[in-house]
Amino acid sequence: QPPRHLDFGGATACQRPQRARGTMVFCCFSDQPPNEVKSRGASGARNGALLDKQNNPNEFAVGLKDACCKDPICCCGTMIGMTCGLSACYFRNKVLSTYGNGIEDYVCCQGYVPKICCIDTPNMCRGNGMALCCEGCCCPFFSLSIARLHLMDAKQVRPDPMDWQIIAFSNCCQILSCICDILACFIQELETLADLIDCIADAITCSVAGCMGAQINYEIKMGGGAPNSHMMER
């Protein structure tokens, strides 16, 4: 007797396992936000800011896992542009223009990174377009994350549960890459393997960045959000 196909909002019972298999690689990572941020410095400040967004009342119109299918052109364009920082510069400026006064509201890392030693990050380079370009080109992935955090503040949206898994998977790949590079310094036979893992980890990080760009672009298209809300709070 053939299996019965039960309809769940247009998707049959036989279709659901097929979709689930595509995401099994992320099952090793929790879909819940961490209890605390253990990293320090600029990275710790960014991760802490992301953790603060878990209680925001709204949800992204599209999660990272679906962003590529919703806006494939933007996703691919973001991936390509990330290699030279163009994507990060574009989205930083786009979020500033959509939810504020454009480049006039720019500050280094948009105030998400606190003062570190003698570097007063929250008050650096206010309204400086050249500084935005330097941020985007020197730290493209970090800068794109800042643009996403800024949008999350403006629209009061929280990360999708699977967003945590995707970002954790990408970070894990980069950690593995670093470990292999260190081992390759002492074991010459591992150099080729380390280079291969470097390429895989970078490709995964670029693909996640592409999905972030598509997610940001789609969210802006949906409209809404409080203009300049983040800058007023800071």
C-alpha positions as CSV (number, residue, x, y, z in Angstrom):
1,Q,0.0,0.0,0.0
2,P,1.5,3.4,-1.0
3,P,2.2,5.9,1.8
4,R,-0.5,8.4,2.5
5,H,0.3,12.0,1.7
6,L,-1.0,14.3,4.3
7,D,-1.2,18.0,3.5
8,F,0.3,20.5,5.9
9,G,-0.2,23.9,4.4
10,G,0.7,22.8,0.9
11,A,3.6,20.5,1.9
12,T,3.0,16.8,2.1
13,A,4.2,14.5,4.8
14,C,6.6,12.9,2.4
15,Q,8.1,16.3,1.6
16,R,8.9,17.3,5.1
17,P,11.7,14.8,5.8
18,Q,13.3,15.7,2.5
19,R,13.6,19.3,3.6
20,A,14.8,18.4,7.1
21,R,17.7,16.3,5.6
22,G,19.1,19.5,4.0
23,T,19.6,21.0,7.5
24,M,21.0,18.0,9.4
25,V,24.5,19.4,9.2
26,F,23.4,22.1,11.7
27,C,21.9,19.6,14.2
28,C,25.2,19.5,16.1
29,F,24.7,23.1,17.1
30,S,22.0,24.5,19.4
31,D,19.2,26.7,18.0
32,Q,19.1,28.5,21.3
33,P,21.2,31.6,22.1
34,P,24.1,31.1,24.5
35,N,23.6,32.0,28.1
36,E,26.6,34.4,28.1
37,V,29.3,35.7,25.8
38,K,32.8,34.5,26.7
39,S,34.8,36.2,24.0
40,R,36.4,39.6,24.7
41,G,37.3,42.7,22.8
42,A,35.5,43.9,19.7
43,S,34.2,40.4,18.8
44,G,32.8,39.9,22.3
45,A,31.0,43.2,22.1
46,R,29.5,42.4,18.8
47,N,28.4,39.0,20.0
48,G,27.0,40.5,23.2
49,A,25.0,43.0,21.1
50,L,23.5,40.1,19.1
51,L,22.6,38.2,22.3
52,D,20.7,41.3,23.5
53,K,18.4,41.0,20.5
54,Q,16.9,37.7,21.5
55,N,14.1,39.3,23.3
56,N,13.1,41.7,20.6
57,P,9.3,41.4,19.8
58,N,9.5,41.0,16.0
59,E,10.9,38.3,13.7
60,F,12.9,38.6,10.5
61,A,10.7,38.4,7.4
62,V,13.1,35.7,6.2
63,G,15.7,33.6,8.1
64,L,19.2,33.1,7.0
65,K,18.4,29.6,5.8
66,D,15.8,30.9,3.3
67,A,17.4,34.2,2.4
68,C,19.3,32.9,-0.6
69,C,16.1,31.5,-2.2
70,K,14.2,34.7,-1.5
71,D,16.8,37.0,-3.1
72,P,19.4,34.9,-4.9
73,I,20.9,37.8,-6.9
74,C,21.6,39.8,-3.8
75,C,23.0,36.8,-2.1
76,C,25.5,36.0,-4.9
77,G,26.4,39.7,-5.3
78,T,27.1,40.0,-1.6
79,M,29.3,36.9,-1.6
80,I,31.4,38.3,-4.5
81,G,31.6,41.8,-3.0
82,M,32.7,40.5,0.4
83,T,36.1,39.7,-0.9
84,C,37.0,43.4,-1.3
85,G,34.6,44.9,1.2
86,L,32.1,46.5,-1.2
87,S,29.2,44.5,0.2
88,A,29.9,45.6,3.7
89,C,30.2,49.3,2.7
90,Y,27.0,49.1,0.7
91,F,24.9,47.6,3.4
92,R,26.3,49.8,6.2
93,N,25.4,52.8,4.1
94,K,22.0,51.4,3.1
95,V,20.9,50.7,6.7
96,L,22.2,54.1,7.8
97,S,20.2,55.8,5.0
98,T,17.0,53.8,5.6
99,Y,16.9,54.1,9.3
100,G,18.7,57.4,9.9
101,N,20.3,60.4,8.3
102,G,22.7,58.4,6.1
103,I,26.4,58.9,6.5
104,E,25.8,61.7,9.1
105,D,24.9,59.0,11.6
106,Y,27.9,56.9,11.0
107,V,30.3,56.1,13.9
108,C,32.9,53.4,14.1
109,C,31.2,50.1,14.6
110,Q,28.0,52.1,15.1
111,G,28.6,52.2,18.9
112,Y,28.3,48.5,19.4
113,V,32.0,48.1,20.4
114,P,32.7,50.0,23.7
115,K,35.8,52.0,24.5
116,I,38.9,49.8,24.4
117,C,41.9,51.1,26.4
118,C,42.6,54.6,24.9
119,I,40.5,54.0,21.7
120,D,37.1,55.7,22.1
121,T,35.3,53.6,19.5
122,P,31.7,54.9,20.1
123,N,32.8,58.4,19.3
124,M,35.3,57.8,16.5
125,C,35.0,59.1,13.0
126,R,31.4,60.5,13.3
127,G,29.9,61.2,9.9
128,N,33.1,60.2,8.1
129,G,32.5,58.4,4.8
130,M,36.1,57.5,4.4
131,A,36.1,55.7,7.8
132,L,33.0,53.7,6.7
133,C,35.0,52.6,3.6
134,C,38.0,51.6,5.8
135,E,35.8,49.7,8.2
136,G,34.0,47.8,5.3
137,C,37.2,47.0,3.4
138,C,39.4,46.1,6.4
139,C,36.8,44.1,8.4
140,P,34.2,43.2,5.8
141,F,32.4,40.4,7.7
142,F,32.5,42.3,11.0
143,S,31.1,45.4,9.3
144,L,28.3,43.4,7.7
145,S,27.4,42.0,11.1
146,I,27.2,45.6,12.4
147,A,24.8,46.6,9.6
148,R,22.6,43.6,10.6
149,L,22.7,44.5,14.3
150,H,21.8,48.1,13.4
151,L,18.8,46.9,11.4
152,M,17.7,44.6,14.2
153,D,17.7,47.6,16.6
154,A,15.8,49.8,14.1
155,K,13.1,47.2,13.5
156,Q,13.2,45.4,16.8
157,V,13.7,42.0,15.3
158,R,15.3,38.9,16.9
159,P,17.3,36.2,15.2
160,D,15.6,33.2,13.8
161,P,16.5,30.0,15.9
162,M,18.4,28.5,12.9
163,D,20.4,31.7,12.5
164,W,22.2,30.8,15.7
165,Q,23.0,27.3,14.2
166,I,24.3,28.7,10.9
167,I,26.5,31.3,12.5
168,A,27.8,28.8,15.1
169,F,28.7,26.4,12.2
170,S,30.5,29.1,10.3
171,N,32.5,30.1,13.4
172,C,33.3,26.4,14.1
173,C,34.7,26.0,10.6
174,Q,37.0,29.1,11.1
175,I,38.2,27.8,14.4
176,L,39.0,24.4,12.8
177,S,40.9,26.3,10.1
178,C,43.0,28.2,12.6
179,I,43.8,25.0,14.5
180,C,45.0,23.3,11.2
181,D,47.1,26.3,10.3
182,I,48.8,26.2,13.6
183,L,49.5,22.4,13.3
184,A,50.8,22.9,9.8
185,C,53.5,25.3,11.2
186,F,55.0,22.3,13.0
187,I,53.9,19.4,10.7
188,Q,54.8,20.1,7.1
189,E,52.7,17.2,5.8
190,L,49.5,19.0,7.0
191,E,50.1,22.1,4.9
192,T,48.0,21.0,1.9
193,L,45.2,19.8,4.2
194,A,45.3,23.1,6.1
195,D,45.1,25.1,2.8
196,L,42.1,23.0,1.8
197,I,40.3,23.5,5.1
198,D,41.1,27.3,4.8
199,C,39.3,27.4,1.4
200,I,36.3,25.5,2.7
201,A,35.9,27.6,5.8
202,D,36.2,30.8,3.8
203,A,33.7,29.6,1.3
204,I,31.2,28.8,4.1
205,T,31.8,32.2,5.7
206,C,31.2,34.0,2.4
207,S,28.0,32.0,1.8
208,V,26.8,33.0,5.3
209,A,27.7,36.6,4.5
210,G,25.7,36.3,1.3
211,C,22.7,35.1,3.2
212,M,23.1,38.0,5.6
213,G,23.1,40.5,2.8
214,A,20.0,39.0,1.2
215,Q,18.3,38.9,4.6
216,I,19.1,42.6,5.2
217,N,18.0,43.6,1.7
218,Y,14.7,41.7,2.0
219,E,14.0,43.1,5.4
220,I,14.5,46.7,4.2
221,K,12.2,46.0,1.2
222,M,9.5,44.9,3.7
223,G,9.5,48.5,5.2
224,G,8.8,49.5,8.8
225,G,11.2,50.3,11.5
226,A,11.9,53.4,13.6
227,P,14.1,56.0,11.8
228,N,17.3,56.7,13.7
229,S,16.1,54.6,16.7
230,H,19.6,53.2,17.4
231,M,21.3,56.5,17.3
232,M,18.8,58.0,19.7
233,E,19.3,55.2,22.2
234,R,23.0,55.7,22.1
